[in-house]
Amino acid sequence: MAKALDRVYGNKIIVKDGRCHFFEKQARGADLEYEIDKCRMETSQQKVYSQADRLNGIEIKGSVWIEGNSFRTRPYNGKWSDWKSSELFPSLHWRNRTGYDFEKRNGEFRFNPTFGVKNIRGKNGYISESKSKAIQNGEEAGIVIQESGSGKIVIQESR
């Protein structure tokens, strides 16, 4: 599963000195940088599977996310906020921001990103939607990396 997660998370979350860092795209203004102290990976596995799941070859299913008990944020190149606690309900705070639902079907892991994970990157900077479409249409040079609805990483290059 670790190899599968590395393929899925790729460069979305950077770990340095026991802290996780990522940038979250904001609807308005600069990207928001997160720093999570003593970050860790958590999972929740469903214990009950339906007969249909078994017939469909599902061996395991659940959720996986990155969490920590304390975090802080800052706008890109801005000042860090005070540390905040997420100790009481860390999974509620982090699952929708950094999580994937997963299943192992016929021996292969599949990941479906939560809404929040679609908005995070390991480094600041996003390609605009119009440039992304131009690259995908072959009108501009560049590379677009995105997740499909099934959680697979799709890389499209245009020269």
C-alpha positions in Angstrom: 0.0 0.0 0.0 2.9 2.4 0.7 4.0 2.3 -3.0 0.4 2.9 -4.1 0.1 5.9 -1.7 3.4 7.3 -3.0 1.9 7.2 -6.6 -1.3 8.8 -5.4 0.1 11.6 -3.1 3.2 12.1 -5.3 4.4 15.6 -4.5 1.2 16.8 -2.9 2.6 16.7 0.6 6.3 17.2 1.5 7.6 15.8 4.8 10.6 17.7 6.4 11.8 17.3 10.0 8.7 15.3 11.0 6.4 18.0 9.7 4.1 17.8 6.7 3.9 20.8 4.4 1.4 21.5 1.6 -0.2 24.4 -0.2 -4.0 24.6 -0.5 -5.5 26.5 -3.4 -7.8 29.3 -2.3 -10.8 30.6 -4.2 -9.5 34.1 -3.8 -6.0 35.3 -2.9 -2.8 33.6 -2.3 -2.4 29.8 -1.8 -2.5 28.9 1.9 0.5 26.9 3.2 -0.1 24.3 5.9 2.5 23.0 8.3 1.4 19.9 10.4 3.6 19.0 13.4 4.4 15.3 13.9 2.3 14.3 10.9 1.3 10.7 10.5 -0.8 8.6 8.1 -4.1 7.3 9.5 -6.4 4.8 8.0 -10.0 3.6 8.7 -10.9 0.2 7.2 -14.5 -1.0 6.8 -15.0 -4.2 8.7 -18.3 -5.2 7.0 -18.4 -6.0 3.3 -21.5 -6.8 1.3 -21.8 -9.9 -0.8 -21.8 -7.6 -3.8 -18.4 -6.3 -2.7 -17.0 -9.8 -2.5 -18.4 -10.7 -5.9 -16.9 -7.6 -7.3 -13.5 -8.7 -6.1 -13.2 -6.1 -3.3 -10.7 -7.4 -0.6 -10.3 -4.2 1.5 -11.9 -0.8 1.5 -11.7 2.3 3.7 -10.0 5.7 3.9 -6.5 7.0 4.4 -5.4 10.5 5.3 -2.5 12.6 6.7 -3.1 14.2 10.1 -1.4 15.7 13.1 -2.4 17.2 16.5 -1.1 20.7 15.8 -0.9 22.8 12.7 -0.4 26.4 11.5 -1.1 28.2 8.2 0.1 31.2 6.3 -0.7 32.8 3.0 2.1 32.2 0.4 5.2 34.2 1.6 3.1 35.6 4.5 3.4 35.3 8.3 2.6 32.1 10.1 -0.5 31.9 12.2 -0.3 30.7 15.8 -0.3 26.9 16.2 -3.8 25.5 16.3 -4.9 22.2 17.8 -6.7 19.4 16.1 -6.2 16.9 18.9 -9.8 16.3 19.8 -11.1 15.2 16.4 -8.1 15.0 14.1 -9.8 12.7 11.6 -12.7 15.0 11.2 -10.4 17.9 10.5 -7.9 16.2 8.2 -9.8 13.4 6.4 -11.6 15.7 4.0 -8.6 17.9 3.5 -5.9 15.2 2.9 -7.8 12.0 2.5 -8.5 9.4 -0.1 -11.1 6.6 0.0 -9.5 3.4 -1.2 -10.3 -0.1 -2.1 -8.3 -3.1 -3.1 -10.1 -4.8 -5.9 -8.7 -8.0 -7.5 -5.3 -7.3 -6.0 -5.0 -3.7 -7.2 -5.4 -0.6 -5.0 -7.7 2.2 -6.3 -7.9 5.6 -4.7 -10.7 8.2 -4.9 -9.6 11.7 -3.7 -11.7 13.7 -1.3 -12.7 17.1 -2.5 -10.0 18.8 -0.4 -7.1 16.7 -1.7 -7.9 18.0 -5.2 -6.9 21.5 -4.0 -3.5 20.7 -2.4 0.1 20.7 -3.8 3.5 20.2 -2.3 4.7 23.4 -3.9 3.1 26.8 -4.4 1.9 27.6 -7.9 -0.9 26.4 -10.1 -1.3 26.4 -13.8 -4.4 28.4 -14.7 -7.4 26.5 -15.9 -7.1 28.2 -19.4 -3.4 27.3 -19.7 -4.2 23.7 -18.6 -6.8 23.4 -21.3 -4.5 24.8 -23.9 -1.8 22.2 -22.9 -4.4 19.4 -23.0 -5.5 20.6 -26.5 -1.9 20.8 -27.7 -2.1 24.5 -28.2 0.7 25.3 -25.7 3.8 23.4 -24.4 3.7 22.1 -20.9 2.7 19.2 -18.7 -0.6 18.7 -16.8 -0.8 16.3 -14.0 -4.2 15.5 -12.5 -6.2 12.8 -10.9 -9.0 11.0 -12.7 -12.2 10.2 -10.9 -10.9 6.8 -10.1 -7.9 8.3 -8.3 -5.4 7.4 -11.0 -2.7 9.9 -11.8 -3.0 11.2 -15.4 0.0 12.9 -17.0 -0.5 14.8 -20.2 2.4 16.4 -22.1 2.3 18.8 -25.0 5.3 20.1 -26.9 
